[in-house]
Amino acid sequence: MGQYVELGSVRTWYEAEGAGDPLLLLHGGLCTNETWGAQRPDFAARYRVFLPERRGHGRTPDVAGPFSYQDMADDTIAFIEAVVGGSAHLVGWSDGGIVALLVAIARPDLVRKVVAMGANFLPGPVSTAAPQMFDAMAADSADMAFFREAYGAVSPDGADHWPVVVRKEADMIRTQPTIPAESLARMGMPTLVLVGDDDLITLEHTIALYRAIPDSQLAVVPGTSHGLPLEKPGLVNQLILDFLTTDPGPTVFPVRRAGNTSAGSRA
């Protein structure tokens, strides 16, 4: 069961389950909490899992004005402060991964570890393998059926508001985010950068994100696309849980981490 919490002008819907340290699951763009169905049982077995739906997504109504990743990050910060009441792990997918990065940069005191899955730090036209898709995003297209049906089933704004949300999302993706590399370099919490080997976000951009965040870890999931948590949930869940529950051990031939004594060579 879920409930609403008033966060300024945003009446945010969230669900919570499990027990343990707090963990936020931040869904992708145009998605609902239902897309986390393959992750929820595994994560809730170890953590107190919170699933907020962002403005204009799922059961959270839209608000006036354009979509902004920074606004969504500010909403998430307000959620952590009001509902969680302390620091939490952030697991974000796609847009949710961008939001997780922005929250970690702005409020590191509220973030324990970050998993950024299929996330980008520069706008879609320069970070994705198919930039033309954002010009072709049509609310009534067959490609959007999965998202359109999920939205219409739960949105308090009604199915007729769907084209408005699609337009806002497309406009945001074309021009956002623009996270400076120096901001990523200030992230001091453990971070896992996770991506499919045939992801919408290019591997080159993903590697640039990995290299920009100090002491981050990188995992490329074989045989998957931008939908990797749906396509190989067992492997994705294992990678995330291993990262969250263990600290990195020493490696035999460190290069990038050669100056990190905690992960230095014992050879």
Backbone torsions as a table, in degrees:
resi	resn	phi	psi	omega
1	MET	NA	148.9	178.7
2	GLY	-123.3	179.2	179.9
3	GLN	-156.8	170.6	178.6
4	TYR	-102.0	150.3	170.8
5	VAL	-133.6	136.8	-180.0
6	GLU	-85.0	117.8	179.3
7	LEU	-121.3	87.0	-174.8
8	GLY	63.6	-122.9	-179.1
9	SER	-87.4	0.4	-175.2
10	VAL	-109.0	117.9	175.6
11	ARG	-88.6	95.2	-168.5
12	THR	-91.8	127.3	174.2
13	TRP	-87.5	137.1	174.5
14	TYR	-147.2	158.4	173.3
15	GLU	-122.5	155.0	179.0
16	ALA	-144.6	141.9	179.7
17	GLU	-159.0	162.6	178.8
18	GLY	83.3	-179.9	-179.7
19	ALA	-142.1	150.2	-179.5
20	GLY	127.7	-160.1	177.8
21	ASP	-62.6	145.9	-177.3
22	PRO	-72.7	141.6	178.8
23	LEU	-140.5	127.4	176.6
24	LEU	-99.5	131.8	170.5
25	LEU	-101.8	118.4	-175.6
26	LEU	-110.5	109.9	-172.2
27	HIS	-70.1	169.9	179.6
28	GLY	-81.4	174.5	179.4
29	GLY	-64.6	138.8	-179.8
30	LEU	63.0	16.9	-178.2
31	CYS	-106.3	170.8	174.6
32	THR	-123.4	175.5	178.4
33	ASN	-63.0	-19.6	-178.9
34	GLU	-61.5	-24.4	-179.3
35	THR	-70.6	-11.4	177.0
36	TRP	-92.8	13.4	-174.5
37	GLY	-56.3	-33.9	-178.3
38	ALA	-82.3	-12.4	-179.5
39	GLN	-99.6	-32.2	-169.7
40	ARG	-56.1	-48.5	-178.1
41	PRO	-61.9	-44.4	-178.3
42	ASP	-64.8	-42.3	-177.1
43	PHE	-74.6	-38.6	-179.2
44	ALA	-69.1	-17.8	176.2
45	ALA	-70.9	-17.2	-177.0
46	ARG	-122.2	-22.7	-171.4
47	TYR	-132.7	161.9	166.3
48	ARG	-84.7	105.5	-171.2
49	VAL	-96.6	128.1	176.6
50	PHE	-113.5	135.6	-178.4
51	LEU	-128.3	85.3	176.1
52	PRO	-80.9	141.6	173.7
53	GLU	-101.4	128.9	-172.9
54	ARG	-74.6	165.6	179.9
55	ARG	-50.3	130.6	179.5
56	GLY	75.3	9.0	-179.4
57	HIS	-123.9	141.5	176.0
58	GLY	57.7	-127.1	-176.5
59	ARG	-91.7	-2.3	178.0
60	THR	-87.5	120.3	-177.4
61	PRO	-65.3	157.1	176.1
62	ASP	-72.7	160.2	174.4
63	VAL	-127.2	163.2	-177.3
64	ALA	-63.5	147.5	176.3
65	GLY	100.2	170.3	-179.1
66	PRO	-72.8	162.8	171.4
67	PHE	-75.4	146.1	176.4
68	SER	-145.9	131.9	176.2
69	TYR	-61.6	-35.4	-179.8
70	GLN	-66.8	-40.3	176.2
71	ASP	-61.4	-41.6	179.8
72	MET	-66.4	-36.0	175.8
73	ALA	-66.5	-41.2	177.6
74	ASP	-62.6	-39.8	176.0
75	ASP	-60.5	-40.9	-178.4
76	THR	-67.7	-39.6	175.0
77	ILE	-60.3	-45.1	178.3
78	ALA	-61.6	-37.0	178.3
79	PHE	-65.0	-46.1	-179.8
80	ILE	-59.9	-44.6	-178.3
81	GLU	-66.4	-42.1	-173.2
82	ALA	-82.1	-36.6	-171.9
83	VAL	-105.4	-48.5	-177.8
84	VAL	-76.0	-42.8	177.0
85	GLY	78.0	18.7	179.4
86	GLY	174.6	-174.1	-175.5
87	SER	-71.4	154.2	-176.4
88	ALA	-146.7	159.8	167.7
89	HIS	-76.6	143.8	177.4
90	LEU	-118.1	122.8	174.6
91	VAL	-118.3	108.4	-175.9
92	GLY	-120.1	139.8	-179.1
93	TRP	-116.0	126.4	177.0
94	SER	59.0	-119.7	176.6
95	ASP	-54.1	-37.7	178.8
96	GLY	-63.7	-31.4	175.5
97	GLY	-68.1	-38.6	176.1
98	ILE	-62.6	-45.9	178.3
99	VAL	-58.9	-42.5	179.5
100	ALA	-60.6	-42.1	178.5
101	LEU	-62.3	-44.3	-178.9
102	LEU	-65.7	-39.4	177.2
103	VAL	-63.9	-43.7	-179.0
104	ALA	-62.9	-37.1	179.4
105	ILE	-70.4	-44.2	-175.2
106	ALA	-76.6	-38.2	-174.3
107	ARG	-136.1	70.5	-179.9
108	PRO	-60.6	-22.4	178.5
109	ASP	-67.2	-17.2	-178.4
110	LEU	-99.8	1.1	-171.7
111	VAL	-124.1	128.2	177.8
112	ARG	-91.7	-64.3	175.4
113	LYS	-133.4	155.9	-179.0
114	VAL	-124.5	134.6	166.8
115	VAL	-117.4	116.0	178.8
116	ALA	-110.2	107.3	-172.5
117	MET	-109.4	121.4	-178.8
118	GLY	59.1	37.2	-174.9
119	ALA	-102.9	155.2	176.9
120	ASN	-131.1	154.1	179.1
121	PHE	-112.7	-1.3	173.3
122	LEU	-127.3	160.9	-174.1
123	PRO	-57.6	157.7	-177.1
124	GLY	-51.4	-43.7	-177.8
125	PRO	-59.6	-22.3	-179.4
126	VAL	-110.8	-4.7	-175.8
127	SER	-117.7	-7.5	-175.5
128	THR	-111.8	159.5	-178.7
129	ALA	-80.5	-13.6	-178.3
130	ALA	-137.2	68.0	-176.0
131	PRO	-61.5	-23.7	-178.8
132	GLN	-67.0	-19.7	-176.9
133	MET	-63.7	-27.5	-177.4
134	PHE	-72.9	-23.5	175.3
135	ASP	-81.8	-16.2	-177.1
136	ALA	-106.4	8.0	180.0
137	MET	-67.6	111.0	-179.5
138	ALA	-118.6	129.1	-174.8
139	ALA	-58.3	-30.7	-175.6
140	ASP	-101.9	11.5	-177.3
141	SER	-75.7	159.1	178.8
142	ALA	-64.0	-34.1	-179.5
143	ASP	-63.8	-23.7	-177.2
144	MET	-96.4	4.7	-173.7
145	ALA	-58.7	-44.2	-179.0
146	PHE	-57.5	-48.3	-178.2
147	PHE	-70.9	-41.0	-178.2
148	ARG	-62.1	-44.2	-179.3
149	GLU	-68.0	-39.9	178.5
150	ALA	-64.1	-41.7	179.2
151	TYR	-64.2	-49.8	-177.5
152	GLY	-62.0	-27.0	-177.8
153	ALA	-72.6	-25.0	-172.1
154	VAL	-130.5	-16.6	-172.0
155	SER	-66.4	130.8	175.8
156	PRO	-69.8	-15.3	178.5
157	ASP	-82.6	-10.7	179.4
158	GLY	85.7	157.1	-176.5
159	ALA	-61.7	-27.1	-178.1
160	ASP	-67.9	-16.6	-179.7
161	HIS	-85.0	-7.9	-177.0
162	TRP	-53.6	-47.5	179.9
163	PRO	-58.5	-32.6	178.2
164	VAL	-64.9	-44.9	-179.2
165	VAL	-65.2	-41.3	178.8
166	VAL	-62.4	-42.7	179.2
167	ARG	-63.1	-44.1	178.5
168	LYS	-61.9	-42.7	-179.6
169	GLU	-63.8	-46.8	-179.1
170	ALA	-62.0	-42.4	179.2
171	ASP	-62.3	-39.7	179.7
172	MET	-67.0	-45.4	-176.6
173	ILE	-63.3	-35.0	-178.1
174	ARG	-65.7	-29.8	-171.3
175	THR	-120.9	-6.8	-175.7
176	GLN	-135.8	160.7	-3.8
177	PRO	-83.8	171.3	171.6
178	THR	-134.6	79.5	-177.2
179	ILE	-95.2	116.7	-178.8
180	PRO	-63.9	145.5	178.2
181	ALA	-59.2	-33.8	-179.9
182	GLU	-68.0	-27.3	175.1
183	SER	-71.1	-41.9	176.1
184	LEU	-62.4	-35.6	-178.8
185	ALA	-66.0	-18.4	179.2
186	ARG	-87.8	-4.5	179.4
187	MET	-70.0	115.8	-176.2
188	GLY	-102.1	-7.3	-178.6
189	MET	-86.6	153.2	176.9
190	PRO	-56.5	134.9	-175.7
191	THR	-136.4	133.2	174.1
192	LEU	-110.6	122.6	174.7
193	VAL	-99.1	119.7	-171.2
194	LEU	-124.6	137.3	-175.4
195	VAL	-154.9	153.9	172.3
196	GLY	-82.4	152.6	-178.0
197	ASP	-73.1	-12.4	174.3
198	ASP	-126.5	43.9	-174.8
199	ASP	-74.6	155.9	171.8
200	LEU	-60.7	-38.8	174.2
201	ILE	-77.3	127.0	-175.1
202	THR	-64.8	151.2	176.7
203	LEU	-63.3	-34.4	178.9
204	GLU	-62.1	-42.6	179.2
205	HIS	-68.9	-39.6	179.0
206	THR	-62.6	-41.5	178.4
207	ILE	-65.1	-37.3	176.8
208	ALA	-63.0	-38.4	176.3
209	LEU	-64.4	-46.5	178.3
210	TYR	-58.3	-44.0	-178.6
211	ARG	-71.2	-26.0	-177.9
212	ALA	-76.8	-24.5	-176.7
213	ILE	-98.1	117.6	-175.9
214	PRO	-58.0	135.5	174.2
215	ASP	56.8	23.0	176.6
216	SER	-74.4	166.5	176.3
217	GLN	-117.0	152.9	-177.1
218	LEU	-126.7	134.1	174.4
219	ALA	-134.7	126.2	175.4
220	VAL	-109.4	118.7	-175.1
221	VAL	-89.8	117.8	-176.1
222	PRO	-69.5	148.0	174.7
223	GLY	68.7	27.3	-179.1
224	THR	-133.1	163.6	178.6
225	SER	-115.6	-155.1	176.9
226	HIS	-65.2	-15.5	178.5
227	GLY	-94.9	32.2	-172.6
228	LEU	-56.0	-36.9	179.5
229	PRO	-70.3	-16.8	174.8
230	LEU	-89.7	-31.7	-172.8
231	GLU	-83.6	-40.7	177.5
232	LYS	-134.0	65.6	-174.9
233	PRO	-61.9	-35.5	-178.9
234	GLY	-62.0	-47.6	-179.3
235	LEU	-69.2	-43.1	178.7
236	VAL	-60.9	-46.1	179.2
237	ASN	-61.3	-41.8	179.8
238	GLN	-61.9	-44.0	179.9
239	LEU	-62.7	-43.5	-178.5
240	ILE	-68.4	-46.2	-178.1
241	LEU	-66.3	-38.1	176.6
242	ASP	-61.5	-42.2	178.9
243	PHE	-65.3	-42.9	-176.1
244	LEU	-71.8	-32.2	-171.3
245	THR	-96.7	-11.6	-178.1
246	THR	-129.7	151.8	173.5
247	ASP	-93.0	150.3	-178.2
248	PRO	-64.4	135.8	178.0
249	GLY	-94.0	176.6	179.0
250	PRO	-67.4	146.7	175.0
251	THR	-111.7	160.1	-172.5
252	VAL	-75.8	-43.4	-176.5
253	PHE	-128.2	69.4	-178.3
254	PRO	-68.9	142.4	175.6
255	VAL	-122.3	-66.7	178.4
256	ARG	-62.3	-35.3	-177.2
257	ARG	-102.5	21.5	-175.3
258	ALA	-61.4	-29.1	-179.7
259	GLY	-87.6	-1.6	-178.9
260	ASN	-95.1	107.8	-175.4
261	THR	-64.5	-27.6	-179.2
262	SER	-69.9	-22.7	-179.8
263	ALA	-121.6	21.8	-176.2
264	GLY	-75.7	166.3	-177.6
265	SER	-71.0	142.9	173.2
266	ARG	-108.0	5.3	-177.2
267	ALA	-73.5	NA	NA
